[in-house]
Amino acid sequence: MSDTTYIHPSAVIDNRATIGEGSKIWINVQVREGAVIGRSCNVGKDVYVDKDVIIGERCKIQNAVSIYSGVTIANDVFIGPHVCFTNDKLPRAFVADWKITPTQVAKGASIGANSTIVCGITIGEYAMVAAGSVVTRDVKPYTLVMGNPARAVAEINQRGERVKDLTHG
């Protein structure tokens, strides 16, 4: 870490985690062992980063996001407040041999507030997930999805602007 890196005194960062230069880690954040947060990231209040999670560079992760083991987030990703990533296809409290199912978020993707990302999917480059969506399958690059379950509604450009409507009627 450098002088440009900031970690709030209330944050709990495991000594086996890596925080990139210039990143800001705010109030009550927990970063577990083996997690990697790239350079120039902003990790908001009450975020949980589980063990071995990989977060790229220049990512903005807003308040109260939960990122569980098996998630890999590429560079320049935006994650809105209260987003939750799952990591188990068959969650049960009484099963000891559960298996982590990986999830990928590609470069420049944006995930809106209060969305749930079900494990085992890929969110493509510069894709956008509308607030409150439940994403249960892959999202193609440059696509806007919304709803529960999330459905493709538009093709978008890198800035997130609609370029082609995909809905009919």
FENDAKA-V122769 format. One line per field, one symbol per residue. psi: psi as a letter, one per 30 degrees, with the letter a starting at -180 (. if undefined). Layout:
psi=???
This chain:
psi=laffkkjkffkjjkfglkklkglkjakgkkjlkfkkkakhljjlkgkkjlkgkkkalhkjjakhkjjlkfkkkalhkkjlkgkkklgjfikkfgjfhlkkjlkkjlkglkjlkglkjklglkjlkglkjlkgljjflkklkhkkllajlkkkflklaffgkkfkkflk.
